């Protein structure tokens, strides 16, 4: 997946998730936005919703199932799910030979 495609589907995912959140907790479409971590605005259900939506969008784009809901990734505050920037970089490596 190209980096621009990854960022586009991340922003689309943010749009979907933001529809379910009150205005004060909505995610910004910015590289530094925290997805998973102490300073993030999503609760556990919000994180799961975000990841499932992102998996669906990435799978549609790539034509293969994409699984991001991994316990190790969720608990690692320095992992790929930390922010929009780290997740964009991670998604850009999916399906690369």
GIDA-V517050 format. One record per pair of residues at least 12 apart in sequence whose C-alpha atoms are under 7 Angstrom apart, sorted by the first residue. I is the first residue (numbers start at 1). J is the second residue. Records with the same first field share a line. If there is no record, write none. Layout:
# GIDA-V517050
I: J ; J
This chain:
# GIDA-V517050
1: 91 ; 92 ; 93 ; 94 ; 95
2: 92
3: 88 ; 89 ; 92
6: 88 ; 91 ; 92
7: 88
9: 57
10: 54
11: 29
13: 50 ; 53 ; 54
14: 27
17: 50
25: 41
30: 84
31: 83 ; 84 ; 85
32: 83 ; 84 ; 85
33: 83 ; 84
34: 82 ; 83 ; 84
35: 81 ; 82 ; 83 ; 84
36: 74 ; 77 ; 81 ; 82 ; 83
37: 77 ; 82
51: 68 ; 69
55: 67 ; 68
